[in-house]
Amino acid sequence: MRLNGKIAIITGAGRGIGAAIAEAFVREGAATVIAERDNATGKATAERLGENALFVQTDVTDRASADAAIAMVRERFGRIDVLVNNAGINVFHEPLQTSDAEWQRCMAVDLEGVWRMCRAVLPAMLERNAGSIVNIASSHSSTIIPGTFPYPVAKHGLLGLTWASGIRICGAQYSGECHRAGLYRDRAGIGLLEHFPRPRGRTAAHL
Ligand SMILES: NC(=O)c1ccc[n+]([C@@H]2O[C@H](COP(=O)([O-])OP(=O)(O)OC[C@H]3O[C@@H](n4cnc5c(N)ncnc54)[C@H](O)[C@@H]3O)[C@@H](O)[C@H]2O)c1
């Protein structure tokens, strides 16, 4: 078991990719915190994963909620080894049809929520000089698919957030990457994404 004894927090782990990540962490021996906004799915996933999973209701758009979740985990386990910033929402429009509220809803979860959780967990990791943060980006971090605005804005921003905070905090040698989840991981997906434009100079190899 590769994560035996580790303490991990997975945001948005009530369902979907986050629940699958939490399941893998539990399987590999980590004490795994399901930091999920939705009470019902958060509880159900923690129950399904057994005694090594703990649900802590967390809204990553709310600084008090993010700080309280991190503080609670530190108090209970003494440290945090891994934070996986997985919580995300799809907000899909055309640019000029995107209201301020929809823009803000997207940025609040997909970009600011990640920073909120990083900011809450980093002091404890820096104190121990140990810890890992994994940010879940997207194939939308590299490709522009019609009708999906402003989601790619947030997911491109997530690359910037990862590199800017990584270099400023860990030093110029920092070479971390977001995990760019998405269709591109299978051949059919790569073929599909080939049809959509990318920012100039980016190729399929950047996906
Ligand atoms: N599914 C895909 O094909 C795909 C592709 C690329 C990237 N992603 C990214 O992977 C991540 C997970 O995607 P998914 O498809 O599993 O999504 P999903 O909608 O199935 O699950 C997202 C989870 O996040 C939770 N959540 C939403 N807002 C939250 C908040 N404010 N605080 C805490 N939890 C919150 C939801 O309640 C839900 O449980 C997202 O960041 C998404 O952008 C997904």
The ligand as a Gaussian input file, in Angstrom:
#p B3LYP/6-31G(d) Opt

LIG

0 1
 N      -15.635000      14.633000     -15.930000
 C      -14.764000      15.019000     -16.860000
 O      -14.784000      14.543000     -18.015000
 C      -13.703000      16.037000     -16.527000
 C      -12.796000      16.388000     -17.523000
 C      -11.792000      17.314000     -17.223000
 C      -11.691000      17.850000     -15.949000
 N      -12.605000      17.519000     -15.001000
 C      -12.447000      18.132000     -13.675000
 O      -12.406000      17.100000     -12.704000
 C      -13.009000      17.548000     -11.495000
 C      -14.137000      16.611000     -11.088000
 O      -15.065000      16.514000     -12.149000
 P      -16.316000      15.532000     -12.094000
 O      -16.722000      15.274000     -13.494000
 O      -16.033000      14.396000     -11.195000
 O      -17.425000      16.518000     -11.444000
 P      -18.765000      16.156000     -10.657000
 O      -19.712000      17.269000     -10.930000
 O      -19.199000      14.758000     -10.904000
 O      -18.269000      16.241000      -9.141000
 C      -17.825000      17.456000      -8.607000
 C      -17.974000      17.397000      -7.108000
 O      -17.522000      18.651000      -6.583000
 C      -18.457000      19.075000      -5.605000
 N      -18.420000      20.520000      -5.468000
 C      -18.902000      21.444000      -6.336000
 N      -18.753000      22.664000      -5.825000
 C      -18.141000      22.518000      -4.620000
 C      -17.732000      23.422000      -3.621000
 N      -17.965000      24.739000      -3.727000
 N      -17.113000      22.938000      -2.512000
 C      -16.910000      21.600000      -2.373000
 N      -17.312000      20.692000      -3.272000
 C      -17.919000      21.149000      -4.393000
 C      -19.806000      18.585000      -6.123000
 O      -20.800000      18.559000      -5.092000
 C      -19.437000      17.203000      -6.661000
 O      -19.503000      16.236000      -5.651000
 C      -13.473000      18.988000     -11.758000
 O      -12.473000      19.887000     -11.325000
 C      -13.601000      19.031000     -13.268000
 O      -13.462000      20.327000     -13.767000
 C      -13.606000      16.626000     -15.263000

